[in-house]
């Protein structure tokens, strides 16, 4: 299974060097869940999803769980 990588200083999530999503803090999110994650940035519409989490680590885990669903 290919690994997902979140580059430090970047909000982009990469899979095999291709941007497949983003994880970032957004002031528009619920106050206790300001880390937003979104997938599907490479045109994988069937895998597109998003959500909000309390921490960066939780956002990374939620992204990975969503992305790995087939």
C-alpha positions as CSV (number, residue, x, y, z in Angstrom):
1,X,0.0,0.0,0.0
2,X,1.5,3.4,-1.0
3,X,2.3,5.7,1.9
4,X,0.8,9.1,2.5
5,X,3.1,12.0,3.4
6,X,2.3,15.4,4.9
7,X,5.1,17.7,4.0
8,X,6.1,20.1,6.9
9,X,5.6,23.7,5.9
10,X,3.0,22.6,3.4
11,X,-0.6,21.7,3.8
12,X,-0.4,19.2,0.9
13,X,-0.7,15.5,1.4
14,X,1.2,13.5,-1.2
15,X,0.9,9.9,-2.4
16,X,3.8,8.8,-4.6
17,X,4.8,12.4,-5.1
18,X,1.3,13.5,-6.3
19,X,-0.9,15.9,-4.3
20,X,-4.0,14.0,-3.2
21,X,-5.3,16.4,-0.4
22,X,-4.6,19.1,2.1
23,X,-4.5,19.4,5.9
24,X,-4.6,22.9,7.4
25,X,-6.0,25.1,10.2
26,X,-9.0,27.2,9.2
27,X,-10.7,29.9,11.2
28,X,-14.0,29.0,9.5
29,X,-14.0,25.6,11.2
30,X,-15.8,24.8,14.5
31,X,-13.6,26.3,17.3
32,X,-12.7,23.0,18.9
33,X,-12.0,21.3,15.6
34,X,-9.9,23.8,13.6
35,X,-7.8,21.3,11.6
36,X,-9.5,20.6,8.3
37,X,-8.6,17.8,6.0
38,X,-9.8,17.3,2.4
39,X,-9.0,14.6,-0.2
40,X,-9.6,14.2,-3.9
41,X,-7.3,17.0,-5.1
42,X,-5.9,14.7,-7.8
43,X,-9.2,14.2,-9.5
44,X,-10.1,11.1,-7.5
45,X,-13.7,12.2,-7.1
46,X,-14.8,8.8,-5.8
47,X,-12.3,9.3,-3.0
48,X,-13.1,12.9,-2.3
49,X,-14.0,13.7,1.3
50,X,-13.4,16.2,4.1
51,X,-13.7,16.7,7.8
52,X,-12.6,18.7,10.8
53,X,-10.5,17.5,13.7
54,X,-9.1,18.9,17.0
55,X,-5.5,18.1,16.3
56,X,-3.2,17.8,13.3
57,X,-2.5,14.2,14.2
58,X,-6.2,13.4,14.3
59,X,-6.7,15.1,10.9
60,X,-3.9,13.0,9.5
61,X,-5.4,9.8,10.8
62,X,-8.9,10.8,9.5
63,X,-7.5,11.6,6.1
64,X,-5.6,8.3,5.9
65,X,-8.7,6.3,7.0
66,X,-10.9,8.0,4.4
67,X,-8.3,7.8,1.6
68,X,-7.7,4.1,2.1
69,X,-11.4,3.2,1.8
70,X,-12.0,1.5,-1.5
